[in-house]
């Protein structure tokens, strides 16, 4: 082999050896951990990063309690009809619980007598009570209820149960056969007119009550009277 060729070959081998030696050095550096990031210590996540436990939920959180009712109490009418069964223990008004008064009615038959009267019953007790029905009527001779002359009563209209609150008032209307003419007057039937200083008006279960007109006396013919049932409505 020529000398030049042998020299070139030797130079090539030397260059290759140098390259392999450099590569080996780099590999050693990598193995020693001086340049590789794969051997860097892995950071540990702090334990506080974990999700909060159920015990950390505030104990004060709860569903709101139901607020007490603030609805105003229901009011009761002073006198009102009662329909059906009320389910209460309200009793019929006692005689002592009622104050009775009377005045001439605005709407009455033409004539010179009383014509018609409104009798009012006011509950003077501290408890509600019940009234119902058509009244009995008697003329009190000389103003004495023990000496009275019963009048024949013709009932008109329905008779609902009326609930009277304390201070409440219910009413009946009495319509008489009217006296005609002047002075002592006369009756169309030919009978003599009769006058009474007071009347005794009775209500079913609620006793008899003596009433006088606020002006004048009761004057009527034929000893008859038409009467409404006790009512919660205003009557004229």
Backbone as CSV, one residue per row, in Angstrom:
resi,resn,N_x,N_y,N_z,CA_x,CA_y,CA_z,C_x,C_y,C_z
1,UNK,0.873,-1.180,0.000,0.000,0.000,0.000,0.895,1.210,0.000
2,UNK,0.483,2.242,-0.703,1.334,3.420,-0.741,1.302,4.098,0.601
3,UNK,2.279,4.829,0.946,2.469,5.491,2.232,1.415,6.551,2.467
4,UNK,1.049,7.314,1.411,0.042,8.403,1.541,-1.287,7.850,1.950
5,UNK,-1.674,6.755,1.352,-2.969,6.139,1.676,-2.981,5.680,3.098
6,UNK,-1.901,5.092,3.561,-1.831,4.594,4.944,-1.952,5.772,5.904
7,UNK,-1.353,6.894,5.572,-1.385,8.078,6.449,-2.797,8.624,6.551
8,UNK,-3.508,8.684,5.421,-4.889,9.193,5.431,-5.773,8.312,6.292
9,UNK,-5.482,7.037,6.147,-6.311,6.099,6.938,-6.043,6.296,8.389
10,UNK,-4.816,6.485,8.765,-4.470,6.697,10.175,-5.092,7.965,10.686
11,UNK,-5.114,9.036,9.880,-5.738,10.299,10.313,-7.246,10.133,10.521
12,UNK,-7.872,9.394,9.639,-9.331,9.168,9.749,-9.636,8.415,11.006
13,UNK,-8.790,7.411,11.327,-9.030,6.619,12.551,-8.851,7.493,13.762
14,UNK,-7.884,8.386,13.755,-7.651,9.274,14.887,-8.809,10.224,15.084
15,UNK,-9.345,10.727,13.965,-10.489,11.649,14.063,-11.699,10.946,14.633
16,UNK,-11.890,9.689,14.229,-13.043,8.920,14.714,-12.886,8.641,16.200
17,UNK,-11.660,8.345,16.637,-11.410,8.077,18.065,-11.679,9.312,18.892
18,UNK,-11.278,10.472,18.360,-11.528,11.724,19.091,-13.004,11.994,19.239
19,UNK,-13.766,11.713,18.176,-15.226,11.945,18.226,-15.870,11.033,19.233
20,UNK,-15.392,9.753,19.255,-15.985,8.798,20.205,-15.629,9.178,21.626
21,UNK,-14.445,9.715,21.844,-14.024,10.106,23.182,-14.853,11.278,23.696
22,UNK,-15.155,12.254,22.809,-15.988,13.410,23.197,-17.384,12.986,23.533
23,UNK,-17.916,12.054,22.744,-19.284,11.564,22.995,-19.343,10.853,24.311
24,UNK,-18.283,10.132,24.675,-18.264,9.392,25.944,-18.244,10.352,27.106
25,UNK,-17.524,11.458,26.988,-17.479,12.460,28.065,-18.823,13.084,28.323
26,UNK,-19.512,13.390,27.195,-20.857,13.975,27.351,-21.796,13.002,28.027
27,UNK,-21.666,11.709,27.705,-22.547,10.714,28.327,-22.276,10.618,29.806
28,UNK,-20.963,10.727,30.204,-20.646,10.661,31.621,-21.240,11.832,32.380
29,UNK,-21.175,13.039,31.754,-21.776,14.211,32.414,-23.256,14.007,32.649
30,UNK,-23.921,13.445,31.649,-25.368,13.194,31.782,-25.640,12.227,32.895
31,UNK,-24.842,11.190,32.991,-25.041,10.174,34.028,-24.821,10.741,35.401
32,UNK,-23.916,11.769,35.524,-23.635,12.339,36.836,-24.686,13.313,37.294
33,UNK,-25.709,13.644,36.381,-26.828,14.514,36.767,-26.517,15.962,36.723
34,UNK,-25.438,16.393,36.032,-25.108,17.819,36.043,-25.911,18.609,35.057
35,UNK,-26.471,17.975,34.020,-27.204,18.740,33.005,-28.601,18.214,32.788
36,UNK,-28.971,17.043,33.261,-30.292,16.459,32.961,-31.327,16.984,33.950
37,UNK,-32.429,17.422,33.394,-33.527,17.901,34.244,-34.356,16.768,34.795
38,UNK,-34.130,15.511,34.294,-34.973,14.406,34.733,-34.674,14.000,36.149
39,UNK,-33.478,14.410,36.661,-33.133,14.016,38.028,-33.440,15.112,39.025
40,UNK,-34.069,16.232,38.572,-34.416,17.317,39.501,-35.469,16.831,40.472
41,UNK,-35.384,17.229,41.740,-36.357,16.731,42.734,-37.747,17.174,42.386
42,UNK,-38.639,16.240,42.451,-40.063,16.533,42.152,-40.670,17.265,43.331
43,UNK,-41.265,18.460,43.039,-41.863,19.229,44.142,-43.113,18.540,44.617
44,UNK,-43.325,18.528,45.922,-44.472,17.835,46.518,-45.585,18.847,46.749
45,UNK,-46.770,18.511,46.253,-47.905,19.443,46.403,-48.250,19.590,47.866
46,UNK,-48.486,20.803,48.321,-48.814,20.999,49.741,-50.117,20.315,50.087
47,UNK,-50.165,19.779,51.314,-51.359,19.035,51.745,-52.583,19.923,51.816
48,UNK,-52.359,21.262,51.956,-53.513,22.164,52.060,-54.240,22.294,50.751
49,UNK,-53.688,21.770,49.650,-54.360,21.889,48.363,-55.479,20.886,48.213
50,UNK,-55.579,19.973,49.120,-56.645,18.957,49.005,-58.000,19.613,49.212
51,UNK,-59.065,18.984,48.706,-60.412,19.551,48.816,-60.833,19.577,50.262
52,UNK,-61.584,20.626,50.692,-61.972,20.741,52.099,-62.881,19.608,52.489
53,UNK,-62.715,19.179,53.738,-63.554,18.078,54.238,-64.923,18.600,54.576
54,UNK,-65.860,17.679,54.799,-67.252,18.066,55.108,-67.326,18.810,56.424
55,UNK,-66.350,18.545,57.321,-66.405,19.169,58.640,-66.130,20.660,58.581
56,UNK,-65.517,21.133,57.411,-65.215,22.555,57.311,-66.434,23.372,56.921
57,UNK,-67.560,22.715,56.592,-68.781,23.444,56.223,-69.323,24.146,57.453
58,UNK,-69.623,25.434,57.373,-70.098,26.147,58.560,-71.354,25.497,59.102
59,UNK,-71.368,25.252,60.434,-72.513,24.589,61.047,-73.716,25.511,61.185
60,UNK,-73.506,26.835,60.987,-74.603,27.776,61.181,-75.550,27.820,60.002
61,UNK,-75.207,27.153,58.895,-76.073,27.184,57.716,-77.206,26.203,57.925
62,UNK,-78.416,26.683,57.947,-79.598,25.827,58.110,-80.770,26.487,57.432
63,UNK,-81.791,25.694,57.158,-82.968,26.244,56.499,-83.683,27.175,57.453
64,UNK,-84.183,28.305,56.938,-84.823,29.282,57.828,-86.078,28.698,58.444
65,UNK,-86.326,29.063,59.711,-87.533,28.577,60.381,-88.739,29.334,59.866
66,UNK,-89.889,28.735,60.007,-91.114,29.361,59.531,-91.454,30.549,60.405
67,UNK,-91.681,31.683,59.770,-91.989,32.888,60.538,-93.382,32.774,61.135
68,UNK,-93.597,33.289,62.353,-94.929,33.214,62.949,-95.930,34.008,62.136
69,UNK,-97.181,33.523,62.132,-98.214,34.187,61.356,-98.486,35.571,61.911
70,UNK,-98.590,36.550,60.998,-98.879,37.909,61.417,-100.241,38.355,60.911
71,UNK,-101.072,37.370,60.483,-102.385,37.725,59.956,-103.227,38.325,61.062
72,UNK,-103.910,39.431,60.762,-104.722,40.057,61.800,-105.893,39.168,62.165
73,UNK,-106.297,39.199,63.406,-107.443,38.377,63.795,-108.693,38.801,63.062
74,UNK,-109.528,37.812,62.818,-110.777,38.116,62.131,-111.694,38.925,63.053
75,UNK,-112.451,39.922,62.439,-113.400,40.688,63.217,-114.789,40.088,63.072
76,UNK,-115.655,40.295,64.068,-116.997,39.741,64.079,-118.009,40.866,63.981
77,UNK,-119.005,40.718,63.098,-120.051,41.719,62.963,-120.832,41.796,64.264
78,UNK,-121.394,42.991,64.593,-122.131,43.149,65.849,-123.415,42.334,65.842
79,UNK,-124.010,42.165,64.671,-125.191,41.307,64.537,-125.156,40.698,63.147
80,UNK,-125.231,39.376,63.049,-125.110,38.738,61.744,-125.910,37.446,61.710
81,UNK,-126.513,37.134,60.535,-127.233,35.861,60.405,-126.267,34.688,60.497
82,UNK,-126.717,33.593,61.033,-125.918,32.374,61.145,-126.586,31.319,60.285
83,UNK,-125.807,30.733,59.318,-126.361,29.699,58.454,-125.739,28.361,58.791
84,UNK,-126.531,27.314,58.811,-126.021,25.973,59.069,-125.574,25.816,60.511
85,UNK,-124.727,24.819,60.741,-124.198,24.533,62.072,-122.901,25.284,62.276
86,UNK,-122.827,26.078,63.332,-121.647,26.902,63.564,-120.527,26.137,64.256
87,UNK,-120.857,25.043,64.945,-119.841,24.289,65.653,-119.369,24.988,66.915
88,UNK,-120.062,26.053,67.321,-119.707,26.770,68.535,-120.708,26.441,69.635
89,UNK,-120.419,26.948,70.841,-121.299,26.722,71.978,-122.017,28.000,72.378
90,UNK,-122.271,28.883,71.427,-122.973,30.128,71.703,-124.418,29.808,72.069
91,UNK,-124.907,30.399,73.143,-126.246,30.100,73.650,-127.221,31.210,73.300
92,UNK,-128.507,30.902,73.447,-129.544,31.909,73.259,-129.353,33.017,74.294
93,UNK,-129.623,34.245,73.881,-129.448,35.384,74.786,-130.350,35.247,76.017
94,UNK,-129.783,35.473,77.175,-130.562,35.462,78.420,-131.354,36.754,78.534
95,UNK,-132.421,36.713,79.311,-133.234,37.915,79.512,-132.364,39.056,80.038
96,UNK,-131.513,38.736,80.983,-130.680,39.764,81.611,-129.606,40.323,80.677
97,UNK,-129.339,39.634,79.549,-128.297,40.084,78.623,-128.821,41.091,77.609
98,UNK,-130.144,41.313,77.573,-130.740,42.162,76.541,-131.354,43.429,77.127
99,UNK,-131.126,44.535,76.428,-131.806,45.793,76.732,-132.731,46.102,75.561
100,UNK,-134.038,46.279,75.838,-135.035,46.506,74.787,-135.490,47.958,74.789
101,UNK,-135.542,48.562,73.597,-136.055,49.925,73.412,-136.967,49.934,72.187
102,UNK,-137.785,50.978,72.044,-138.718,51.048,70.911,-138.871,52.478,70.417
103,UNK,-139.113,52.615,69.109,-139.427,53.911,68.519,-140.342,53.701,67.324
104,UNK,-141.075,54.759,66.963,-141.975,54.649,65.811,-141.175,54.420,64.535
105,UNK,-141.727,53.569,63.666,-141.076,53.288,62.390,-141.327,54.433,61.425
106,UNK,-140.381,54.659,60.545,-140.537,55.696,59.522,-141.530,55.246,58.453
107,UNK,-141.510,53.964,58.135,-142.406,53.413,57.109,-143.590,52.752,57.827
108,UNK,-144.745,53.412,57.854,-145.918,52.915,58.587,-147.188,53.268,57.846
109,UNK,-148.285,52.560,58.131,-149.556,52.847,57.462,-150.056,54.259,57.789
110,UNK,-150.785,54.818,56.854,-151.336,56.165,57.068,-152.387,56.126,58.166
111,UNK,-152.404,57.136,58.989,-153.387,57.229,60.069,-152.853,58.094,61.186
112,UNK,-153.563,58.079,62.310,-153.188,58.925,63.444,-152.672,58.111,64.633
113,UNK,-152.654,56.790,64.497,-152.150,55.955,65.588,-150.643,55.736,65.463
114,UNK,-150.175,54.724,66.179,-148.740,54.412,66.130,-148.353,53.908,64.751
115,UNK,-149.187,53.086,64.166,-148.926,52.563,62.821,-147.926,51.429,62.822
116,UNK,-146.682,51.697,63.178,-145.644,50.671,63.211,-144.540,51.115,64.164
117,UNK,-143.861,50.139,64.755,-142.782,50.439,65.698,-141.613,49.477,65.472
118,UNK,-140.430,49.963,65.738,-139.222,49.137,65.699,-138.800,48.878,67.150
119,UNK,-138.653,47.613,67.493,-138.171,47.239,68.814,-136.745,46.705,68.651
120,UNK,-135.812,47.297,69.390,-134.399,46.915,69.292,-133.969,46.166,70.546
121,UNK,-133.141,45.125,70.323,-132.601,44.322,71.425,-131.070,44.405,71.357
122,UNK,-130.477,44.984,72.395,-129.020,45.163,72.437,-128.414,44.195,73.447
123,UNK,-127.330,43.513,73.027,-126.626,42.586,73.909,-125.721,43.384,74.850
124,UNK,-126.099,43.433,76.137,-125.317,44.198,77.118,-124.309,43.327,77.871
125,UNK,-124.216,42.043,77.508,-123.277,41.147,78.183,-121.905,41.225,77.529
126,UNK,-120.978,40.459,78.052,-119.615,40.433,77.504,-119.376,39.235,76.601
127,UNK,-120.429,38.497,76.278,-120.302,37.306,75.437,-121.316,37.355,74.295
128,UNK,-120.997,36.767,73.140,-121.982,36.691,72.058,-123.126,35.762,72.456
129,UNK,-124.288,35.993,71.863,-125.441,35.134,72.113,-126.330,35.101,70.877
130,UNK,-127.320,34.226,70.868,-128.149,34.001,69.683,-129.602,34.407,69.926
131,UNK,-130.213,34.923,68.862,-131.651,35.217,68.861,-132.265,34.628,67.601
132,UNK,-133.533,34.197,67.695,-134.217,33.673,66.515,-135.718,33.678,66.746
133,UNK,-136.450,33.940,65.671,-137.889,33.747,65.718,-138.704,35.025,65.720
134,UNK,-140.018,34.823,65.618,-140.981,35.922,65.661,-141.398,36.179,67.106
135,UNK,-141.708,37.426,67.427,-142.014,37.759,68.826,-143.485,37.497,69.185
136,UNK,-143.728,37.445,70.463,-145.079,37.566,70.997,-145.253,39.018,71.417
137,UNK,-146.490,39.531,71.360,-146.733,40.943,71.681,-147.988,41.049,72.546
138,UNK,-147.883,41.833,73.578,-149.039,42.092,74.442,-149.028,43.554,74.855
139,UNK,-150.227,44.149,74.946,-150.343,45.520,75.439,-150.396,45.499,76.957
140,UNK,-149.554,46.302,77.594,-149.512,46.335,79.062,-150.488,47.393,79.561
141,UNK,-151.597,46.928,80.131,-152.602,47.850,80.653,-152.019,48.634,81.823
142,UNK,-152.241,49.938,81.799,-151.703,50.813,82.841,-150.183,50.686,82.987
143,UNK,-149.515,50.189,81.943,-148.069,50.069,81.991,-147.583,48.934,82.839
144,UNK,-148.472,48.025,83.261,-148.066,46.915,84.118,-147.956,45.639,83.290
145,UNK,-146.750,45.023,83.207,-146.612,43.813,82.397,-147.400,42.632,82.959
146,UNK,-147.746,42.670,84.267,-148.529,41.567,84.827,-149.988,41.619,84.385
147,UNK,-150.442,42.780,83.948,-151.818,42.944,83.465,-151.755,43.362,82.000
148,UNK,-151.577,42.374,81.150,-151.404,42.693,79.738,-152.475,42.007,78.899
149,UNK,-152.683,42.546,77.716,-153.661,42.007,76.774,-152.909,41.491,75.558
150,UNK,-152.807,40.169,75.396,-152.074,39.633,74.234,-152.709,40.080,72.923
151,UNK,-151.870,40.431,71.986,-152.325,40.760,70.644,-152.115,39.551,69.741
152,UNK,-152.979,39.434,68.758,-152.828,38.348,67.798,-151.717,38.719,66.815
153,UNK,-150.657,37.902,66.783,-149.491,38.195,65.956,-149.553,37.411,64.648
154,UNK,-149.404,38.140,63.541,-149.262,37.505,62.235,-147.787,37.571,61.840
155,UNK,-147.064,36.434,61.873,-145.627,36.476,61.548,-145.403,36.615,60.048
156,UNK,-144.394,37.373,59.651,-144.037,37.524,58.237,-142.528,37.345,58.086
157,UNK,-142.126,36.771,56.950,-140.704,36.650,56.620,-140.031,35.472,57.299
158,UNK,-138.815,35.129,56.816,-138.036,34.017,57.388,-137.506,34.367,58.767
159,UNK,-137.037,33.349,59.479,-136.537,33.555,60.843,-135.137,32.948,60.985
160,UNK,-134.097,33.598,60.462,-132.728,33.067,60.601,-132.229,33.219,62.031
161,UNK,-131.217,32.438,62.369,-130.546,32.601,63.661,-129.650,33.837,63.573
162,UNK,-129.755,34.715,64.563,-128.968,35.940,64.590,-127.947,35.855,65.716
163,UNK,-126.686,36.073,65.381,-125.617,36.078,66.377,-125.339,37.515,66.790
164,UNK,-125.504,37.787,68.087,-125.280,39.127,68.613,-123.947,39.181,69.350
165,UNK,-123.028,39.972,68.851,-121.777,40.209,69.569,-122.060,41.146,70.736
166,UNK,-121.184,41.215,71.722,-121.372,42.187,72.801,-121.538,43.599,72.234
167,UNK,-122.606,44.275,72.644,-122.896,45.600,72.126,-123.697,45.591,70.836
168,UNK,-123.923,44.405,70.255,-124.669,44.310,69.001,-126.166,44.461,69.212
169,UNK,-126.862,44.866,68.139,-128.311,45.112,68.210,-129.044,44.372,67.104
170,UNK,-130.145,43.720,67.473,-131.056,43.092,66.510,-132.431,43.744,66.668
171,UNK,-133.305,43.559,65.664,-134.551,44.309,65.640,-135.723,43.476,65.154
172,UNK,-136.924,43.877,65.590,-138.158,43.377,65.002,-139.027,44.591,64.649
173,UNK,-139.865,44.421,63.642,-140.786,45.498,63.274,-142.216,45.032,63.523
174,UNK,-142.958,45.850,64.243,-144.359,45.572,64.547,-145.233,46.549,63.762
175,UNK,-146.184,46.033,62.986,-147.083,46.885,62.200,-148.513,46.651,62.688
176,UNK,-149.170,47.709,63.131,-150.501,47.622,63.732,-151.580,47.976,62.714
177,UNK,-152.822,47.654,63.076,-153.956,48.172,62.314,-154.131,49.621,62.748
178,UNK,-153.967,50.541,61.816,-153.838,51.954,62.128,-155.167,52.581,62.565
179,UNK,-155.044,53.468,63.533,-156.165,54.281,63.980,-156.367,55.422,62.976
180,UNK,-157.633,55.729,62.668,-157.951,56.776,61.701,-158.603,57.970,62.413
181,UNK,-158.638,59.115,61.720,-159.339,60.297,62.234,-158.526,61.075,63.238
182,UNK,-159.207,62.043,63.820,-158.588,62.954,64.788,-159.033,62.615,66.209
183,UNK,-158.445,63.332,67.148,-158.775,63.163,68.573,-158.590,61.714,68.971
184,UNK,-159.675,61.088,69.491,-159.558,59.688,69.912,-159.524,58.749,68.715
185,UNK,-159.919,59.232,67.532,-159.869,58.429,66.317,-160.915,57.330,66.276
186,UNK,-160.823,56.506,65.247,-161.759,55.397,65.097,-161.069,54.272,64.337
187,UNK,-161.674,53.088,64.339,-161.163,51.929,63.612,-162.084,51.657,62.429
188,UNK,-161.521,51.321,61.306,-162.329,51.024,60.116,-163.255,49.833,60.355
189,UNK,-162.835,48.934,61.237,-163.646,47.745,61.518,-164.848,48.059,62.395
190,UNK,-164.846,49.234,63.001,-165.924,49.607,63.909,-165.577,49.381,65.367
191,UNK,-164.481,48.743,65.643,-164.067,48.536,67.035,-163.487,49.827,67.601
192,UNK,-163.308,49.864,68.901,-162.736,51.035,69.557,-161.200,50.973,69.531
193,UNK,-160.559,52.092,69.243,-159.095,52.122,69.329,-158.646,51.864,70.774
194,UNK,-157.491,51.272,70.888,-156.915,50.969,72.197,-155.521,51.586,72.267
195,UNK,-155.185,52.148,73.418,-153.839,52.688,73.625,-153.167,51.962,74.792
196,UNK,-151.842,51.789,74.658,-151.039,51.134,75.706,-149.793,51.974,75.956
197,UNK,-149.518,52.298,77.220,-148.271,53.025,77.511,-147.033,52.195,77.167
198,UNK,-147.135,50.880,77.326,-145.994,50.003,77.027,-146.502,48.723,76.382
199,UNK,-145.583,48.026,75.753,-145.838,46.687,75.222,-144.899,45.700,75.912
200,UNK,-145.335,44.440,75.992,-144.468,43.362,76.452,-144.161,42.500,75.225
201,UNK,-142.889,42.501,74.815,-142.465,41.791,73.604,-141.579,40.622,74.022
202,UNK,-141.998,39.423,73.627,-141.224,38.236,73.983,-140.515,37.633,72.784
203,UNK,-139.329,37.083,73.023,-138.571,36.391,71.982,-138.362,34.946,72.411
204,UNK,-138.449,33.988,71.480,-138.300,32.576,71.821,-137.003,32.298,72.585
205,UNK,-137.123,31.800,73.800,-135.962,31.442,74.608,-135.244,32.603,75.250
206,UNK,-135.631,33.853,74.904,-134.911,35.029,75.398,-135.777,35.899,76.300
207,UNK,-136.913,35.406,76.726,-137.727,36.110,77.714,-138.594,37.211,77.151
208,UNK,-139.346,37.862,78.063,-140.254,38.948,77.717,-139.659,40.272,78.172
209,UNK,-139.846,41.312,77.351,-139.217,42.610,77.604,-140.257,43.719,77.451
210,UNK,-140.350,44.563,78.446,-141.308,45.657,78.418,-140.663,46.882,77.789
211,UNK,-141.357,47.456,76.792,-140.806,48.616,76.080,-141.838,49.721,75.992
212,UNK,-141.358,50.942,75.981,-142.200,52.119,75.774,-141.651,52.887,74.583
213,UNK,-142.537,53.614,73.879,-142.067,54.451,72.781,-141.242,55.609,73.329
214,UNK,-140.272,56.055,72.538,-139.498,57.211,72.966,-140.321,58.492,72.883
215,UNK,-141.491,58.435,72.206,-142.381,59.597,72.115,-143.813,59.102,71.908
216,UNK,-144.680,59.304,72.879,-146.077,58.910,72.722,-146.376,57.535,73.283
217,UNK,-147.560,57.018,72.916,-148.000,55.703,73.377,-148.358,54.847,72.167
218,UNK,-148.527,53.529,72.406,-148.946,52.622,71.337,-150.459,52.737,71.178
219,UNK,-150.918,53.034,69.968,-152.343,53.113,69.670,-152.630,52.215,68.482
220,UNK,-153.625,51.343,68.614,-153.877,50.388,67.544,-155.350,49.979,67.531
221,UNK,-155.742,49.295,66.462,-157.101,48.785,66.309,-157.099,47.270,66.210
222,UNK,-158.151,46.668,66.675,-158.464,45.250,66.449,-157.542,44.274,67.206
223,UNK,-156.669,44.791,68.053,-155.788,43.930,68.854,-155.018,42.901,68.016
224,UNK,-154.567,43.334,66.860,-153.741,42.473,65.999,-152.483,43.230,65.601
225,UNK,-151.447,42.479,65.265,-150.183,43.088,64.862,-149.459,42.132,63.926
226,UNK,-148.796,42.701,62.927,-147.937,41.920,62.027,-146.500,42.115,62.490
227,UNK,-145.752,41.002,62.591,-144.396,41.093,63.160,-143.383,40.373,62.285
228,UNK,-142.249,41.009,62.051,-141.112,40.342,61.404,-140.396,39.491,62.447
229,UNK,-139.579,38.563,61.984,-138.682,37.838,62.887,-137.554,38.770,63.289
230,UNK,-136.870,38.432,64.368,-135.726,39.231,64.785,-134.688,39.247,63.662
231,UNK,-134.115,40.418,63.394,-133.271,40.604,62.214,-131.996,41.363,62.562
232,UNK,-130.925,41.025,61.830,-129.672,41.763,61.990,-129.642,43.029,61.142
233,UNK,-130.568,43.137,60.198,-130.603,44.293,59.302,-131.274,45.485,59.956
234,UNK,-130.927,46.669,59.466,-131.615,47.886,59.920,-133.020,47.878,59.353
235,UNK,-133.982,48.205,60.166,-135.386,48.213,59.743,-135.943,49.627,59.856
236,UNK,-136.867,49.966,58.950,-137.491,51.291,59.003,-139.012,51.165,58.916
